[in-house]
């Protein structure tokens, strides 16, 4: 008999890294004969941003967004009804905040309950409810899935964990060997690439400050930042204030970012915090040496310092600028660049979807 596995998400219509990785894992599981995959959105979710396998069934509890903290009882009631009517065997909260609703909804039901963390235990975005939800998940869920071993240790040390905590990384969206066959080093231009939402978390303000130091020492090199968000005007102002209009640019959000990976020579991540950054997995899969702040959590589990990239102390602008200059010096030497490119490709192999899926299959008790 097939296991009915339900991923409970905020809104599958969103274009973030969380929704992308859920789509990847759900699609992979849908190909198996021993499970049926459902994705349930708290709201929306009728027009998924990322492609889904036809066998993945999508539902939602509400058509539009509300102040769900005020609708707490109704959310719990609807979720519980859904789980019972669909005979769900495994519920996976995609984002710990959703445990607020899911823990009471599954109470007394024979459902395996998994909380899948996509930030890290130390980051609550100033929301007390998120801290409460995490402690509820640690106490009441069967499993908590973290993206990194470092975050696993944060959970074990910071919460009373009745749940079994296991680290399962995000999978790389593209197999490195598939990309390797299409890589042409001659297509690489003198571009340092960055991508993400234009918000405080991503630290693009720090990156532009660092780039103002780098651009003076690295004529001919360009910084491209792909994305959109609430800080766009701020970043545009910083580009002018730092006098880097000729070498730094903001590029509108792209659904297909792959051409930018192929034509860049380096990737930089300036985040103040992360879970496990998908952009580093994508960059590594495209053979791009990387420079990143060693923030909590993720970069240190992807980057081996001075092999496939450079790690810098968090939010240290001067250190980031120095590392970028070192990386650019390396990238100007074709022989050295080839070595670092190959190291990037090798480093992402442990994040290939097939490797990650084995861990999910084991956790979910599939055959």
Secondary structure as UniProt FT lines:
FT   STRAND          3..9
FT   TURN            12..13
FT   HELIX           17..30
FT   STRAND          35..43
FT   TURN            54..55
FT   STRAND          57..62
FT   TURN            68..71
FT   HELIX           72..85
FT   TURN            86..87
FT   STRAND          90..94
FT   HELIX           96..98
FT   HELIX           99..106
FT   TURN            107..108
FT   STRAND          112..116
FT   TURN            121..122
FT   TURN            125..126
FT   HELIX           128..140
FT   STRAND          143..146
FT   HELIX           149..158
FT   STRAND          164..167
FT   HELIX           176..180
FT   TURN            181..182
FT   HELIX           185..187
FT   STRAND          191..195
FT   HELIX           200..202
FT   HELIX           204..217
FT   TURN            219..220
FT   STRAND          222..226
FT   TURN            230..231
FT   HELIX           232..241
FT   TURN            242..243
FT   TURN            245..247
FT   STRAND          248..251
FT   HELIX           258..263
FT   STRAND          266..269
FT   HELIX           278..285
FT   TURN            286..287
FT   STRAND          289..293
FT   HELIX           299..302
FT   TURN            306..308
FT   STRAND          309..312
FT   TURN            314..315
FT   HELIX           317..331
FT   HELIX           334..347
FT   HELIX           349..351
FT   HELIX           353..364
//
